[in-house]
Amino acid sequence: MIDTPARRREIIEILYFADDYVKIRPLAVRFGVSYATIRNDVDVLSLSYRISSQTGPNGGIKLETKEKTLDSLTRMKRRRY
């Protein structure tokens, strides 16, 4: 299991490269943590990033960003969680 800051960095990277909403439960399975842990991670990350959520069968979480470049991802990686 990876530590909390590393998990949060990976969550941001997953959201950054996703074209649509990402479901929370598969993230929990991927990282071997509970749904509540991922929810908490998203709550903390939303203090620094614009993360939207949508309910329903097509819902999940999504990083709202206007620029998707490697430069913007590099700037995001420099942030602390």
Buried (B, 14 or more C-beta within 10 A) or exposed (E): EEEBEEBBBBBBBBBBEEEEBBBBEEBBEEBEBEEEBBBBBBEBBBEEBEBEEEEEEEEBBBBEBEEEEEEEBEEBEEEEB
